[in-house]
Amino acid sequence: VREKGMPQVDVGWKKSTSPKIIISITTGNQKVSITNLEIEPPWKGRGGFKLLEINANSKYELNISFKQRHDEDLSFSLPMMIDELGGWTQHLRLSPPPVEQEKVLRSVENNEK
């Protein structure tokens, strides 16, 4: 019963001008309530988090934006309540997002003599 009721959680960086992640949650045969999103410093999320309920046997994608990029790993936790199984916390860690390649503009000087 337990392995069929536990959700699968996948996370990855979203290509964007500001740091964002996508959390994909696929539930098993139990309804899942995510009660909070706990982000470890120095990372800080934008906006608040409201209780999220996901029905059994379904998939939900959650987009999280951050105030700024950091060179440290992103660590966060998702405390959940799973029907018939109780409380569970998923701890996740991601390497920092890749630094966007800045376009280098060069001036071309023409040295005519």
Phi and psi in degrees as a GROMACS rama.xvg file:
@    title "Ramachandran Plot"
@    xaxis  label "Phi"
@    yaxis  label "Psi"
@TYPE xy
-61.7382  -49.7577  ARG-2
-66.4379  -25.8976  GLU-3
-83.2329  -17.6713  LYS-4
-95.1421  -19.3026  GLY-5
-74.844  138.865  MET-6
-77.9197  157.085  PRO-7
-102.984  128.783  GLN-8
-118.43  123.229  VAL-9
-121.169  145.141  ASP-10
-143.317  146.529  VAL-11
-160.614  161.673  GLY-12
-74.5598  141.12  TRP-13
-97.5962  135.863  LYS-14
-67.5578  119.804  LYS-15
-164.372  162.925  SER-16
-74.3613  -25.259  THR-17
-116.748  155.928  SER-18
-66.9534  126.088  PRO-19
-143.577  147.246  LYS-20
-122.024  157.754  ILE-21
-116.101  124.7  ILE-22
-106.223  119.747  ILE-23
-106.428  122.336  SER-24
-118.691  120.339  ILE-25
-111.933  116.589  THR-26
-82.6027  155.338  THR-27
-87.981  -140.962  GLY-28
-88.4777  18.1977  ASN-29
-128.077  145.326  GLN-30
-68.9955  142.791  LYS-31
-121.357  133.335  VAL-32
-114.556  120.423  SER-33
-94.7696  118.281  ILE-34
-91.3035  -19.4335  THR-35
-166.251  167.22  ASN-36
-130.312  112.014  LEU-37
-105.882  110.382  GLU-38
-102.65  130.49  ILE-39
-82.1358  140.989  GLU-40
-61.4946  151.938  PRO-41
-87.0105  -2.2997  PRO-42
-69.5817  144.393  TRP-43
-137.992  129.551  LYS-44
-79.1597  158.469  GLY-45
-93.4732  132.841  ARG-46
76.3095  176.388  GLY-47
-96.287  -178.945  GLY-48
-125.599  129.608  PHE-49
-107.398  153.413  LYS-50
-50.6755  132.742  LEU-51
-121.137  123.786  LEU-52
-112.829  129.081  GLU-53
-121.282  125.02  ILE-54
-65.3691  159.977  ASN-55
-61.3964  149.661  ALA-56
53.9027  46.096  ASN-57
-142.217  173.225  SER-58
-127.527  142.009  LYS-59
-139.593  137.462  TYR-60
-112.864  132.936  GLU-61
-119.698  125.025  LEU-62
-100.333  128.262  ASN-63
-121.339  127.313  ILE-64
-104.339  149.797  SER-65
-118.567  152.741  PHE-66
-66.3342  -37.5121  LYS-67
-158.868  162.053  GLN-68
-81.0038  145.48  ARG-69
-129.393  156.299  HIS-70
-82.0868  -12.0884  ASP-71
-81.9447  156.458  GLU-72
-58.7334  149.908  ASP-73
-91.1102  119.433  LEU-74
-118.997  132.18  SER-75
-153.246  164.922  PHE-76
-129.369  147.721  SER-77
-121.042  95.1603  LEU-78
-71.2697  134.091  PRO-79
-133.846  155.502  MET-80
-116.777  126.457  MET-81
-114.824  122.689  ILE-82
-49.5771  135.53  ASP-83
67.6235  -9.93902  GLU-84
-113.604  -21.6131  LEU-85
94.8586  -159.9  GLY-86
-81.0733  148.411  GLY-87
-157.163  140.436  TRP-88
-120.476  126.524  THR-89
-97.1694  118.613  GLN-90
-97.7933  131.861  HIS-91
-130.533  147.786  LEU-92
-140.258  132.483  ARG-93
-124.851  142.055  LEU-94
-64.3754  155.824  SER-95
-58.312  152.56  PRO-96
-66.6509  153.121  PRO-97
-63.3062  146.405  PRO-98
-76.5077  131.305  VAL-99
-65.4146  135.03  GLU-100
-70.7227  120.237  GLN-101
-80.5177  139.982  GLU-102
-74.473  127.862  LYS-103
-95.5501  122.707  VAL-104
-102.463  127.797  LEU-105
-120.327  140.405  ARG-106
-89.3257  139.759  SER-107
-106.074  118.374  VAL-108
-98.1908  136.667  GLU-109
-107.17  107.906  ASN-110
-91.6447  78.3963  ASN-111
-87.1447  136.181  GLU-112
